[in-house]
């Protein structure tokens, strides 16, 4: 399980709340370490749904969205990336490939049929990579403000600079960029973010990213499954050119939407609207 002292008390409270709401959690052994996964049986006809969180976040950030989706999915799975939530950190030196290998191994173990896979931010990039590695396991792909757009070294470093959080002010600045309208609790979230990114596993992962880890137009254009891209009009973290890149290189059958009032993390700001849109997509591809 997670390294002692690394997990914030809020994660324990969130886990207790999810357990009380009917979710159970387990760990899956991978060659990169144990991956922690929340899962729950649902009451719907639409098969399995996988939800992948972003950099510095955790699966519990989707709690309200996941609860709202239980009437639509037969099963919800929410793995936590290495070094996030209750998952074990990657061994030194951490790498993006190691993170993806751990996620792929965990989902290979958990999925016994094709699923709808949704990822937000870094989770969107991870969902894309999983769909490319295991297309037969993905019957539909939903990307919420995904990372992974091709960038040169300077552009990537400018983006990663937002995640090199070394003060409470930097934590609050990053928190504000996650929302269309920053809520009252941004200072509290900023403190949580600062503590998270002070941990060696996340610092190492941020420093490991390079342009070689990003997607190519050919990879994006080769996606054969149904694809939905959700990019909120209030996006403040990722640069507009990243949205332009996805819009230019996704396959022609991809559906692209720009929801009003959504920022980078609709699971925090518009959790029920996100659940409703995911449910409609799931029914369409069931």
Beta strands, then each sheet from edge to edge (+ up, - down):
strand 1: 24-30
strand 2: 33-41
strand 3: 48-52
strand 4: 75-79
strand 5: 115-120
strand 6: 138-144
strand 7: 226-230
strand 8: 255-257
sheet 1: 1+ 2- 4+ 3+ 5+ 6+ 7+ 8+
end
